[in-house]
Amino acid sequence: MATFFGEVLSVYSRAVEEDDDDLDDENEDERIHREIEEKREVHIVWCPEVAQSLEDSGSNKLQCSDLIIAVGTNAAGFLSAYVLNTESWDAVGHVSLWNERSRGSSRQSIAPLPGEPACLFYRHRDNPAVLVCQSTCYIAEDQLFQWTEKVFGCLQKRGLSVMVLSDSPVAEYKTPDYLYGSAVPFLRSLKSSASKGQALCPALEQPNILTGLPAAVLSHCQVHQIPAVLYQCYTDVISPDSITMETFKPALLCLSKLVKLEPCLSADVLRKFAIITEAQSNLYT
Amino acid sequence: MFVAAECTPTSFKGFTLIMPAISVGNVGQLAVDLIVSTLNMCRVGYIHTDCLIPMAGNNPYATFAENANDLSTNAEVYSSPELRLAVLQIRTPIIQTKSKKFCKLMVSWIKASGFSRTVVLSSSHAYQRDDQQLLGSPLRYLQTPSMQKVTGDRLKEMDWKEMETVSTFPGVTDSEQRLYIPGGGATKGLFTDSCAEDIPLVVVLIFCSEGDNIPDAFTLLNHLNTWLHLVDAPAQTQPKWRIPASWRLLFGSGIPPALF
């Protein structure tokens, strides 16, 4: 489109990219695309014990009655504080993937270090059918479907129930009335059609939607008729924050039926899981 | 690919399929929303694929509290057996590197399902129109040779305008003509693949720009209705379409009062 000064600007469309027309690949391009695809593949690395169970099972699937997935630093922090803190959980695997936001130029061959963004699996010692997944790393749009297919591909579908906890900025929450500070943070829920129980907070109203890993997991459960419930916490704080983590407490009601939990935590314990961001950009030091 | 919603398998043999292309202004998708909402179509399945960005939300066509909490995914198929009509709604963009794969997937599903005809609702950048296209109706159509056998010259007789081709080398006389749909997303891919696979397919598109594209969706849909008669309209009036609940707050949340 032309502007008043005569220069021509390309018009930005929210729906399509500029170069969507004609994508005639040469052989060389195809090779490069394939290499990039291989580099971006999602792999699940299980500990030797679980890898052995998978082999022994015949169908290459684990028995799992409950899968709890935490997406985002606050959801992961909540699980760390209230659930994983009871020391009856074993780390049994992690997801190895690489994308443009990962550190380094290719997939890491070693397990992620504590504190690094990662996707980790834990299994309960007394009840090995309960699995927890904490996902704090960025999973690119083209990797979400693969992540979901590969993770659920390792689990037996029969008897499986899924719970997803995720956090989201409140700026993405659409509401006709302006939300005042005191209303935030708050929880909203979504359930797959196969999920029969009552959710413990109001449902996510239209026109709000989910994206990212929570959406991929819930879509998978909806299509494959797996009971799944999601609790999304809308918060106005970007970094992990103890008040936001406490907002997930209603989910404890469901979790306490499965495993022993830490019901009451001191503020100190919660603070340990919330990273305090320091004022980094100080022009004068 | 296509996963049925209930245990009973659905047959689409002989049905008409209407689907959107993800294109400028999302006009096709808006038009499909109006069709599903007005005709009260029920969901019969999902398109489960790695080609689309995942998304989930509550029922966008909710009319009362009981059906408000049905989970909705990024690509769903709705059906109206009385009208022998199936509608595919796609709610998220195609992952860039998977555009070709998506077209092939769609074409093979359409073929396997036995749809008697497919209509793709799409749009194209208004600013790319040439001098001739700036005058007259902004609506265009394209039909595959197989579709031509089914409808004959019906669309031309209704005074519909066929999408013009462009010169492969602009400015060079006698150069080859090619199909060019800027801003149409996967429209061209779907059309050329359907031609190659002998699928009766029609593309109906409108020239538009990004912005509030609801009027464009209505224009496109009213135009389509003159051919398919999805909704009855008394002579000389436009049909009444029902706007779904999900169209609220299209341009953001309520404004904080303290702003003023």
Interface residues (C-beta under 8 A of the other chain):
Chain A: M1 V11 Y12 S13 R14 A15 V16 E17 D20 D21 L23 H33 E37 E141 D142 L144 F145 Q146 T148 E149 Y173 K174 T175 P176 D177 Y178 L179 L190 K191 S192 S193 A203 L204 E205 Q206 P207 N208 I209 L210 T211 G212 P214 A215 A216 L218 S219 H220 Q222 V223 H224
Chain B: V3 I22 S23 V24 G25 N26 Y46 H48 T49 D50 I53 P54 M55 A56 G57 N58 N59 P60 A62 A68 N69 D70 L71 T73 N74 P93 I95 Q96 T97 K98 S99 K100 H125 Y127 Y180 I181 P182 G183 G184 G185 A186 K188 S209 E210 A245 S246 W247 R248 L249 L250 G252 S253 G254 I255 P256 P257
